[in-house]
Amino acid sequence: MRCVDVTCYFRHLQRIFEKAGIEVTEANKREIDRVIHEIVGVKYKDCPSTWKELKKRVALDEESFVLELREKWSKHF
């Protein structure tokens, strides 16, 4: 199953992005999506599985996820 729009679950992550200091734009949202897939260990474009794993990770330890996202995203610059 593939996401038609890479922002399929982004609307639920605004607080996470703010905490990580990431501004989502049209230009960077695909790369952010790839980073999130990598963090949760799901093949790119499998949004339903990514969202499922992401919800678990955030519920378990949101701050740890935010730190990992910030770290991995900063390596892209």
PDB file with one MODEL, atoms N, CA, C and O in Angstrom:
MODEL        1
ATOM      1  N   MET A   1       0.844  -1.183   0.000  1.00  0.00           N
ATOM      2  CA  MET A   1       0.000   0.000   0.000  1.00  0.00           C
ATOM      3  C   MET A   1       0.884   1.239   0.000  1.00  0.00           C
ATOM      4  O   MET A   1       1.845   1.328   0.764  1.00  0.00           O
ATOM      5  N   ARG A   2       0.554   2.184  -0.855  1.00  0.00           N
ATOM      6  CA  ARG A   2       1.373   3.385  -0.977  1.00  0.00           C
ATOM      7  C   ARG A   2       0.557   4.616  -0.656  1.00  0.00           C
ATOM      8  O   ARG A   2      -0.663   4.645  -0.817  1.00  0.00           O
ATOM      9  N   CYS A   3       1.264   5.627  -0.200  1.00  0.00           N
ATOM     10  CA  CYS A   3       0.646   6.919   0.061  1.00  0.00           C
ATOM     11  C   CYS A   3       0.489   7.679  -1.246  1.00  0.00           C
ATOM     12  O   CYS A   3       1.427   7.744  -2.040  1.00  0.00           O
ATOM     13  N   VAL A   4      -0.646   8.236  -1.473  1.00  0.00           N
ATOM     14  CA  VAL A   4      -0.843   9.079  -2.640  1.00  0.00           C
ATOM     15  C   VAL A   4      -0.136  10.409  -2.396  1.00  0.00           C
ATOM     16  O   VAL A   4       0.501  10.954  -3.297  1.00  0.00           O
ATOM     17  N   ASP A   5      -0.248  10.915  -1.209  1.00  0.00           N
ATOM     18  CA  ASP A   5       0.363  12.186  -0.832  1.00  0.00           C
ATOM     19  C   ASP A   5       1.325  11.911   0.315  1.00  0.00           C
ATOM     20  O   ASP A   5       0.944  11.269   1.294  1.00  0.00           O
ATOM     21  N   VAL A   6       2.553  12.380   0.213  1.00  0.00           N
ATOM     22  CA  VAL A   6       3.535  12.071   1.251  1.00  0.00           C
ATOM     23  C   VAL A   6       3.168  12.668   2.602  1.00  0.00           C
ATOM     24  O   VAL A   6       3.766  12.309   3.617  1.00  0.00           O
ATOM     25  N   THR A   7       2.216  13.553   2.631  1.00  0.00           N
ATOM     26  CA  THR A   7       1.821  14.157   3.896  1.00  0.00           C
ATOM     27  C   THR A   7       0.638  13.426   4.517  1.00  0.00           C
ATOM     28  O   THR A   7      -0.100  14.009   5.312  1.00  0.00           O
ATOM     29  N   CYS A   8       0.450  12.173   4.168  1.00  0.00           N
ATOM     30  CA  CYS A   8      -0.723  11.433   4.625  1.00  0.00           C
ATOM     31  C   CYS A   8      -0.874  11.442   6.142  1.00  0.00           C
ATOM     32  O   CYS A   8      -2.002  11.423   6.635  1.00  0.00           O
ATOM     33  N   TYR A   9       0.204  11.469   6.888  1.00  0.00           N
ATOM     34  CA  TYR A   9       0.123  11.500   8.350  1.00  0.00           C
ATOM     35  C   TYR A   9       0.763  12.750   8.929  1.00  0.00           C
ATOM     36  O   TYR A   9       0.774  12.915  10.149  1.00  0.00           O
ATOM     37  N   PHE A  10       1.292  13.629   8.102  1.00  0.00           N
ATOM     38  CA  PHE A  10       1.975  14.834   8.580  1.00  0.00           C
ATOM     39  C   PHE A  10       1.047  15.748   9.382  1.00  0.00           C
ATOM     40  O   PHE A  10       1.492  16.421  10.312  1.00  0.00           O
ATOM     41  N   ARG A  11      -0.225  15.775   9.033  1.00  0.00           N
ATOM     42  CA  ARG A  11      -1.151  16.673   9.740  1.00  0.00           C
ATOM     43  C   ARG A  11      -1.233  16.341  11.221  1.00  0.00           C
ATOM     44  O   ARG A  11      -1.604  17.192  12.030  1.00  0.00           O
ATOM     45  N   HIS A  12      -0.888  15.110  11.580  1.00  0.00           N
ATOM     46  CA  HIS A  12      -0.911  14.693  12.979  1.00  0.00           C
ATOM     47  C   HIS A  12       0.395  14.991  13.706  1.00  0.00           C
ATOM     48  O   HIS A  12       0.493  14.792  14.916  1.00  0.00           O
ATOM     49  N   LEU A  13       1.390  15.463  12.978  1.00  0.00           N
ATOM     50  CA  LEU A  13       2.732  15.605  13.545  1.00  0.00           C
ATOM     51  C   LEU A  13       3.200  17.047  13.721  1.00  0.00           C
ATOM     52  O   LEU A  13       4.382  17.283  13.971  1.00  0.00           O
ATOM     53  N   GLN A  14       2.307  17.997  13.595  1.00  0.00           N
ATOM     54  CA  GLN A  14       2.728  19.394  13.672  1.00  0.00           C
ATOM     55  C   GLN A  14       3.495  19.703  14.962  1.00  0.00           C
ATOM     56  O   GLN A  14       4.521  20.382  14.923  1.00  0.00           O
ATOM     57  N   ARG A  15       3.010  19.217  16.087  1.00  0.00           N
ATOM     58  CA  ARG A  15       3.688  19.447  17.363  1.00  0.00           C
ATOM     59  C   ARG A  15       5.075  18.805  17.372  1.00  0.00           C
ATOM     60  O   ARG A  15       6.025  19.387  17.896  1.00  0.00           O
ATOM     61  N   ILE A  16       5.193  17.623  16.802  1.00  0.00           N
ATOM     62  CA  ILE A  16       6.475  16.913  16.718  1.00  0.00           C
ATOM     63  C   ILE A  16       7.450  17.724  15.874  1.00  0.00           C
ATOM     64  O   ILE A  16       8.600  17.918  16.267  1.00  0.00           O
ATOM     65  N   PHE A  17       6.995  18.199  14.716  1.00  0.00           N
ATOM     66  CA  PHE A  17       7.861  18.996  13.857  1.00  0.00           C
ATOM     67  C   PHE A  17       8.295  20.284  14.557  1.00  0.00           C
ATOM     68  O   PHE A  17       9.455  20.684  14.453  1.00  0.00           O
ATOM     69  N   GLU A  18       7.383  20.926  15.258  1.00  0.00           N
ATOM     70  CA  GLU A  18       7.723  22.148  15.991  1.00  0.00           C
ATOM     71  C   GLU A  18       8.782  21.867  17.047  1.00  0.00           C
ATOM     72  O   GLU A  18       9.761  22.604  17.160  1.00  0.00           O
ATOM     73  N   LYS A  19       8.591  20.810  17.815  1.00  0.00           N
ATOM     74  CA  LYS A  19       9.559  20.450  18.848  1.00  0.00           C
ATOM     75  C   LYS A  19      10.926  20.130  18.257  1.00  0.00           C
ATOM     76  O   LYS A  19      11.956  20.428  18.860  1.00  0.00           O
ATOM     77  N   ALA A  20      10.929  19.522  17.071  1.00  0.00           N
ATOM     78  CA  ALA A  20      12.190  19.146  16.420  1.00  0.00           C
ATOM     79  C   ALA A  20      12.809  20.324  15.673  1.00  0.00           C
ATOM     80  O   ALA A  20      13.933  20.231  15.178  1.00  0.00           O
ATOM     81  N   GLY A  21      12.070  21.435  15.593  1.00  0.00           N
ATOM     82  CA  GLY A  21      12.583  22.604  14.890  1.00  0.00           C
ATOM     83  C   GLY A  21      12.595  22.432  13.378  1.00  0.00           C
ATOM     84  O   GLY A  21      13.455  22.980  12.690  1.00  0.00           O
ATOM     85  N   ILE A  22      11.645  21.674  12.871  1.00  0.00           N
ATOM     86  CA  ILE A  22      11.573  21.400  11.435  1.00  0.00           C
ATOM     87  C   ILE A  22      10.375  22.121  10.846  1.00  0.00           C
ATOM     88  O   ILE A  22       9.242  21.943  11.292  1.00  0.00           O
ATOM     89  N   GLU A  23      10.642  22.937   9.840  1.00  0.00           N
ATOM     90  CA  GLU A  23       9.567  23.594   9.104  1.00  0.00           C
ATOM     91  C   GLU A  23       9.293  22.770   7.846  1.00  0.00           C
ATOM     92  O   GLU A  23      10.174  22.604   7.003  1.00  0.00           O
ATOM     93  N   VAL A  24       8.094  22.266   7.728  1.00  0.00           N
ATOM     94  CA  VAL A  24       7.714  21.449   6.583  1.00  0.00           C
ATOM     95  C   VAL A  24       7.305  22.370   5.441  1.00  0.00           C
ATOM     96  O   VAL A  24       6.444  23.236   5.599  1.00  0.00           O
ATOM     97  N   THR A  25       7.935  22.167   4.295  1.00  0.00           N
ATOM     98  CA  THR A  25       7.617  22.942   3.094  1.00  0.00           C
ATOM     99  C   THR A  25       7.372  21.974   1.936  1.00  0.00           C
ATOM    100  O   THR A  25       7.643  20.778   2.037  1.00  0.00           O
ATOM    101  N   GLU A  26       6.862  22.512   0.854  1.00  0.00           N
ATOM    102  CA  GLU A  26       6.687  21.686  -0.348  1.00  0.00           C
ATOM    103  C   GLU A  26       8.029  21.121  -0.799  1.00  0.00           C
ATOM    104  O   GLU A  26       8.100  19.997  -1.296  1.00  0.00           O
ATOM    105  N   ALA A  27       9.081  21.896  -0.628  1.00  0.00           N
ATOM    106  CA  ALA A  27      10.403  21.497  -1.099  1.00  0.00           C
ATOM    107  C   ALA A  27      11.040  20.391  -0.259  1.00  0.00           C
ATOM    108  O   ALA A  27      11.848  19.620  -0.777  1.00  0.00           O
ATOM    109  N   ASN A  28      10.691  20.298   1.032  1.00  0.00           N
ATOM    110  CA  ASN A  28      11.389  19.335   1.891  1.00  0.00           C
ATOM    111  C   ASN A  28      10.524  18.193   2.430  1.00  0.00           C
ATOM    112  O   ASN A  28      11.047  17.294   3.088  1.00  0.00           O
ATOM    113  N   LYS A  29       9.239  18.208   2.172  1.00  0.00           N
ATOM    114  CA  LYS A  29       8.374  17.218   2.820  1.00  0.00           C
ATOM    115  C   LYS A  29       8.670  15.780   2.404  1.00  0.00           C
ATOM    116  O   LYS A  29       8.526  14.870   3.221  1.00  0.00           O
ATOM    117  N   ARG A  30       9.076  15.552   1.161  1.00  0.00           N
ATOM    118  CA  ARG A  30       9.416  14.182   0.742  1.00  0.00           C
ATOM    119  C   ARG A  30      10.629  13.666   1.504  1.00  0.00           C
ATOM    120  O   ARG A  30      10.661  12.511   1.930  1.00  0.00           O
ATOM    121  N   GLU A  31      11.623  14.526   1.671  1.00  0.00           N
ATOM    122  CA  GLU A  31      12.827  14.104   2.383  1.00  0.00           C
ATOM    123  C   GLU A  31      12.530  13.879   3.868  1.00  0.00           C
ATOM    124  O   GLU A  31      13.069  12.950   4.468  1.00  0.00           O
ATOM    125  N   ILE A  32      11.691  14.707   4.459  1.00  0.00           N
ATOM    126  CA  ILE A  32      11.269  14.486   5.848  1.00  0.00           C
ATOM    127  C   ILE A  32      10.563  13.137   5.951  1.00  0.00           C
ATOM    128  O   ILE A  32      10.798  12.373   6.887  1.00  0.00           O
ATOM    129  N   ASP A  33       9.707  12.854   4.990  1.00  0.00           N
ATOM    130  CA  ASP A  33       8.987  11.585   4.971  1.00  0.00           C
ATOM    131  C   ASP A  33       9.957  10.408   4.899  1.00  0.00           C
ATOM    132  O   ASP A  33       9.763   9.404   5.584  1.00  0.00           O
ATOM    133  N   ARG A  34      10.992  10.524   4.081  1.00  0.00           N
ATOM    134  CA  ARG A  34      12.002   9.467   3.980  1.00  0.00           C
ATOM    135  C   ARG A  34      12.731   9.272   5.315  1.00  0.00           C
ATOM    136  O   ARG A  34      12.995   8.142   5.726  1.00  0.00           O
ATOM    137  N   VAL A  35      13.050  10.373   5.979  1.00  0.00           N
ATOM    138  CA  VAL A  35      13.739  10.297   7.276  1.00  0.00           C
ATOM    139  C   VAL A  35      12.852   9.590   8.301  1.00  0.00           C
ATOM    140  O   VAL A  35      13.334   8.750   9.062  1.00  0.00           O
ATOM    141  N   ILE A  36      11.581   9.918   8.325  1.00  0.00           N
ATOM    142  CA  ILE A  36      10.655   9.288   9.268  1.00  0.00           C
ATOM    143  C   ILE A  36      10.546   7.794   8.979  1.00  0.00           C
ATOM    144  O   ILE A  36      10.574   6.984   9.905  1.00  0.00           O
ATOM    145  N   HIS A  37      10.423   7.423   7.717  1.00  0.00           N
ATOM    146  CA  HIS A  37      10.373   6.002   7.353  1.00  0.00           C
ATOM    147  C   HIS A  37      11.634   5.287   7.847  1.00  0.00           C
ATOM    148  O   HIS A  37      11.566   4.179   8.379  1.00  0.00           O
ATOM    149  N   GLU A  38      12.774   5.934   7.663  1.00  0.00           N
ATOM    150  CA  GLU A  38      14.045   5.347   8.111  1.00  0.00           C
ATOM    151  C   GLU A  38      14.061   5.150   9.628  1.00  0.00           C
ATOM    152  O   GLU A  38      14.474   4.099  10.119  1.00  0.00           O
ATOM    153  N   ILE A  39      13.616   6.155  10.356  1.00  0.00           N
ATOM    154  CA  ILE A  39      13.620   6.092  11.826  1.00  0.00           C
ATOM    155  C   ILE A  39      12.776   4.926  12.327  1.00  0.00           C
ATOM    156  O   ILE A  39      13.192   4.195  13.225  1.00  0.00           O
ATOM    157  N   VAL A  40      11.598   4.753  11.749  1.00  0.00           N
ATOM    158  CA  VAL A  40      10.710   3.697  12.242  1.00  0.00           C
ATOM    159  C   VAL A  40      10.972   2.351  11.583  1.00  0.00           C
ATOM    160  O   VAL A  40      10.348   1.353  11.942  1.00  0.00           O
ATOM    161  N   GLY A  41      11.892   2.315  10.621  1.00  0.00           N
ATOM    162  CA  GLY A  41      12.292   1.050  10.021  1.00  0.00           C
ATOM    163  C   GLY A  41      11.286   0.454   9.056  1.00  0.00           C
ATOM    164  O   GLY A  41      11.118  -0.764   8.994  1.00  0.00           O
ATOM    165  N   VAL A  42      10.612   1.323   8.297  1.00  0.00           N
ATOM    166  CA  VAL A  42       9.614   0.861   7.329  1.00  0.00           C
ATOM    167  C   VAL A  42      10.038   1.324   5.941  1.00  0.00           C
ATOM    168  O   VAL A  42      10.503   2.451   5.768  1.00  0.00           O
ATOM    169  N   LYS A  43       9.872   0.444   4.950  1.00  0.00           N
ATOM    170  CA  LYS A  43      10.219   0.755   3.569  1.00  0.00           C
ATOM    171  C   LYS A  43       9.488   2.018   3.117  1.00  0.00           C
ATOM    172  O   LYS A  43       8.305   2.198   3.405  1.00  0.00           O
ATOM    173  N   TYR A  44      10.208   2.893   2.403  1.00  0.00           N
ATOM    174  CA  TYR A  44       9.643   4.160   1.951  1.00  0.00           C
ATOM    175  C   TYR A  44       8.392   3.956   1.100  1.00  0.00           C
ATOM    176  O   TYR A  44       8.322   3.062   0.257  1.00  0.00           O
ATOM    177  N   LYS A  45       7.446   4.787   1.344  1.00  0.00           N
ATOM    178  CA  LYS A  45       6.136   4.855   0.699  1.00  0.00           C
ATOM    179  C   LYS A  45       5.095   3.936   1.320  1.00  0.00           C
ATOM    180  O   LYS A  45       3.954   3.914   0.860  1.00  0.00           O
ATOM    181  N   ASP A  46       5.451   3.186   2.340  1.00  0.00           N
ATOM    182  CA  ASP A  46       4.456   2.365   3.034  1.00  0.00           C
ATOM    183  C   ASP A  46       3.925   3.192   4.206  1.00  0.00           C
ATOM    184  O   ASP A  46       4.283   2.971   5.363  1.00  0.00           O
ATOM    185  N   CYS A  47       3.067   4.143   3.871  1.00  0.00           N
ATOM    186  CA  CYS A  47       2.585   5.092   4.877  1.00  0.00           C
ATOM    187  C   CYS A  47       1.739   4.456   5.987  1.00  0.00           C
ATOM    188  O   CYS A  47       1.913   4.825   7.149  1.00  0.00           O
ATOM    189  N   PRO A  48       0.840   3.528   5.688  1.00  0.00           N
ATOM    190  CA  PRO A  48       0.058   2.940   6.775  1.00  0.00           C
ATOM    191  C   PRO A  48       0.942   2.261   7.833  1.00  0.00           C
ATOM    192  O   PRO A  48       0.709   2.422   9.031  1.00  0.00           O
ATOM    193  N   SER A  49       1.935   1.516   7.400  1.00  0.00           N
ATOM    194  CA  SER A  49       2.826   0.860   8.358  1.00  0.00           C
ATOM    195  C   SER A  49       3.696   1.877   9.083  1.00  0.00           C
ATOM    196  O   SER A  49       3.984   1.725  10.270  1.00  0.00           O
ATOM    197  N   THR A  50       4.110   2.908   8.369  1.00  0.00           N
ATOM    198  CA  THR A  50       4.918   3.959   8.993  1.00  0.00           C
ATOM    199  C   THR A  50       4.113   4.667  10.067  1.00  0.00           C
ATOM    200  O   THR A  50       4.610   4.872  11.175  1.00  0.00           O
ATOM    201  N   TRP A  51       2.887   5.043   9.763  1.00  0.00           N
ATOM    202  CA  TRP A  51       2.031   5.728  10.727  1.00  0.00           C
ATOM    203  C   TRP A  51       1.787   4.844  11.945  1.00  0.00           C
ATOM    204  O   TRP A  51       1.789   5.334  13.074  1.00  0.00           O
ATOM    205  N   LYS A  52       1.581   3.565  11.733  1.00  0.00           N
ATOM    206  CA  LYS A  52       1.360   2.629  12.842  1.00  0.00           C
ATOM    207  C   LYS A  52       2.582   2.590  13.764  1.00  0.00           C
ATOM    208  O   LYS A  52       2.443   2.690  14.983  1.00  0.00           O
ATOM    209  N   GLU A  53       3.764   2.447  13.192  1.00  0.00           N
ATOM    210  CA  GLU A  53       4.991   2.405  13.993  1.00  0.00           C
ATOM    211  C   GLU A  53       5.285   3.749  14.637  1.00  0.00           C
ATOM    212  O   GLU A  53       5.742   3.815  15.778  1.00  0.00           O
ATOM    213  N   LEU A  54       5.025   4.807  13.910  1.00  0.00           N
ATOM    214  CA  LEU A  54       5.262   6.148  14.419  1.00  0.00           C
ATOM    215  C   LEU A  54       4.407   6.433  15.648  1.00  0.00           C
ATOM    216  O   LEU A  54       4.897   6.986  16.633  1.00  0.00           O
ATOM    217  N   LYS A  55       3.137   6.059  15.594  1.00  0.00           N
ATOM    218  CA  LYS A  55       2.256   6.261  16.757  1.00  0.00           C
ATOM    219  C   LYS A  55       2.778   5.511  17.973  1.00  0.00           C
ATOM    220  O   LYS A  55       2.736   6.032  19.087  1.00  0.00           O
ATOM    221  N   LYS A  56       3.272   4.285  17.767  1.00  0.00           N
ATOM    222  CA  LYS A  56       3.826   3.509  18.878  1.00  0.00           C
ATOM    223  C   LYS A  56       5.043   4.207  19.473  1.00  0.00           C
ATOM    224  O   LYS A  56       5.155   4.349  20.690  1.00  0.00           O
ATOM    225  N   ARG A  57       5.959   4.643  18.597  1.00  0.00           N
ATOM    226  CA  ARG A  57       7.193   5.286  19.062  1.00  0.00           C
ATOM    227  C   ARG A  57       6.901   6.561  19.834  1.00  0.00           C
ATOM    228  O   ARG A  57       7.496   6.801  20.885  1.00  0.00           O
ATOM    229  N   VAL A  58       5.999   7.376  19.327  1.00  0.00           N
ATOM    230  CA  VAL A  58       5.665   8.645  19.968  1.00  0.00           C
ATOM    231  C   VAL A  58       4.964   8.394  21.301  1.00  0.00           C
ATOM    232  O   VAL A  58       5.236   9.092  22.278  1.00  0.00           O
ATOM    233  N   ALA A  59       4.075   7.419  21.354  1.00  0.00           N
ATOM    234  CA  ALA A  59       3.375   7.102  22.609  1.00  0.00           C
ATOM    235  C   ALA A  59       4.347   6.566  23.655  1.00  0.00           C
ATOM    236  O   ALA A  59       4.202   6.848  24.845  1.00  0.00           O
ATOM    237  N   LEU A  60       5.321   5.805  23.217  1.00  0.00           N
ATOM    238  CA  LEU A  60       6.296   5.226  24.132  1.00  0.00           C
ATOM    239  C   LEU A  60       7.248   6.273  24.679  1.00  0.00           C
ATOM    240  O   LEU A  60       7.507   6.306  25.882  1.00  0.00           O
ATOM    241  N   ASP A  61       7.776   7.134  23.807  1.00  0.00           N
ATOM    242  CA  ASP A  61       8.743   8.141  24.244  1.00  0.00           C
ATOM    243  C   ASP A  61       8.840   9.248  23.199  1.00  0.00           C
ATOM    244  O   ASP A  61       9.708   9.223  22.327  1.00  0.00           O
ATOM    245  N   GLU A  62       7.946  10.205  23.303  1.00  0.00           N
ATOM    246  CA  GLU A  62       7.876  11.284  22.318  1.00  0.00           C
ATOM    247  C   GLU A  62       9.171  12.073  22.250  1.00  0.00           C
ATOM    248  O   GLU A  62       9.650  12.378  21.158  1.00  0.00           O
ATOM    249  N   GLU A  63       9.740  12.405  23.386  1.00  0.00           N
ATOM    250  CA  GLU A  63      10.952  13.219  23.405  1.00  0.00           C
ATOM    251  C   GLU A  63      12.113  12.519  22.705  1.00  0.00           C
ATOM    252  O   GLU A  63      12.887  13.154  21.988  1.00  0.00           O
ATOM    253  N   SER A  64      12.231  11.231  22.911  1.00  0.00           N
ATOM    254  CA  SER A  64      13.285  10.468  22.253  1.00  0.00           C
ATOM    255  C   SER A  64      13.092  10.490  20.739  1.00  0.00           C
ATOM    256  O   SER A  64      14.058  10.638  19.991  1.00  0.00           O
ATOM    257  N   PHE A  65      11.852  10.345  20.289  1.00  0.00           N
ATOM    258  CA  PHE A  65      11.580  10.394  18.854  1.00  0.00           C
ATOM    259  C   PHE A  65      11.915  11.771  18.299  1.00  0.00           C
ATOM    260  O   PHE A  65      12.522  11.882  17.235  1.00  0.00           O
ATOM    261  N   VAL A  66      11.523  12.818  19.013  1.00  0.00           N
ATOM    262  CA  VAL A  66      11.807  14.189  18.564  1.00  0.00           C
ATOM    263  C   VAL A  66      13.318  14.391  18.430  1.00  0.00           C
ATOM    264  O   VAL A  66      13.785  14.954  17.440  1.00  0.00           O
ATOM    265  N   LEU A  67      14.067  13.939  19.410  1.00  0.00           N
ATOM    266  CA  LEU A  67      15.527  14.082  19.355  1.00  0.00           C
ATOM    267  C   LEU A  67      16.126  13.331  18.172  1.00  0.00           C
ATOM    268  O   LEU A  67      17.007  13.852  17.487  1.00  0.00           O
ATOM    269  N   GLU A  68      15.653  12.110  17.928  1.00  0.00           N
ATOM    270  CA  GLU A  68      16.160  11.332  16.809  1.00  0.00           C
ATOM    271  C   GLU A  68      15.804  11.982  15.481  1.00  0.00           C
ATOM    272  O   GLU A  68      16.631  12.025  14.570  1.00  0.00           O
ATOM    273  N   LEU A  69      14.591  12.485  15.363  1.00  0.00           N
ATOM    274  CA  LEU A  69      14.171  13.161  14.144  1.00  0.00           C
ATOM    275  C   LEU A  69      15.025  14.405  13.914  1.00  0.00           C
ATOM    276  O   LEU A  69      15.498  14.633  12.801  1.00  0.00           O
ATOM    277  N   ARG A  70      15.225  15.203  14.949  1.00  0.00           N
ATOM    278  CA  ARG A  70      16.039  16.415  14.837  1.00  0.00           C
ATOM    279  C   ARG A  70      17.459  16.066  14.397  1.00  0.00           C
ATOM    280  O   ARG A  70      18.022  16.722  13.520  1.00  0.00           O
ATOM    281  N   GLU A  71      18.034  15.036  15.007  1.00  0.00           N
ATOM    282  CA  GLU A  71      19.396  14.627  14.692  1.00  0.00           C
ATOM    283  C   GLU A  71      19.521  14.148  13.243  1.00  0.00           C
ATOM    284  O   GLU A  71      20.411  14.586  12.514  1.00  0.00           O
ATOM    285  N   LYS A  72      18.636  13.258  12.837  1.00  0.00           N
ATOM    286  CA  LYS A  72      18.709  12.715  11.477  1.00  0.00           C
ATOM    287  C   LYS A  72      18.416  13.804  10.436  1.00  0.00           C
ATOM    288  O   LYS A  72      19.033  13.827   9.371  1.00  0.00           O
ATOM    289  N   TRP A  73      17.484  14.693  10.743  1.00  0.00           N
ATOM    290  CA  TRP A  73      17.160  15.759   9.806  1.00  0.00           C
ATOM    291  C   TRP A  73      18.335  16.716   9.658  1.00  0.00           C
ATOM    292  O   TRP A  73      18.629  17.178   8.555  1.00  0.00           O
ATOM    293  N   SER A  74      19.008  17.014  10.768  1.00  0.00           N
ATOM    294  CA  SER A  74      20.135  17.960  10.706  1.00  0.00           C
ATOM    295  C   SER A  74      21.281  17.421   9.868  1.00  0.00           C
ATOM    296  O   SER A  74      22.071  18.207   9.346  1.00  0.00           O
ATOM    297  N   LYS A  75      21.399  16.112   9.721  1.00  0.00           N
ATOM    298  CA  LYS A  75      22.453  15.512   8.899  1.00  0.00           C
ATOM    299  C   LYS A  75      22.206  15.723   7.408  1.00  0.00           C
ATOM    300  O   LYS A  75      23.102  15.491   6.596  1.00  0.00           O
ATOM    301  N   HIS A  76      21.019  16.154   7.044  1.00  0.00           N
ATOM    302  CA  HIS A  76      20.690  16.392   5.636  1.00  0.00           C
ATOM    303  C   HIS A  76      21.171  17.752   5.148  1.00  0.00           C
ATOM    304  O   HIS A  76      21.040  18.077   3.968  1.00  0.00           O
ATOM    305  N   PHE A  77      21.722  18.539   6.051  1.00  0.00           N
ATOM    306  CA  PHE A  77      22.161  19.889   5.668  1.00  0.00           C
ATOM    307  C   PHE A  77      23.637  20.013   5.648  1.00  0.00           C
ATOM    308  O   PHE A  77      24.162  21.085   5.345  1.00  0.00           O
TER     309      PHE A  77
ENDMDL
END
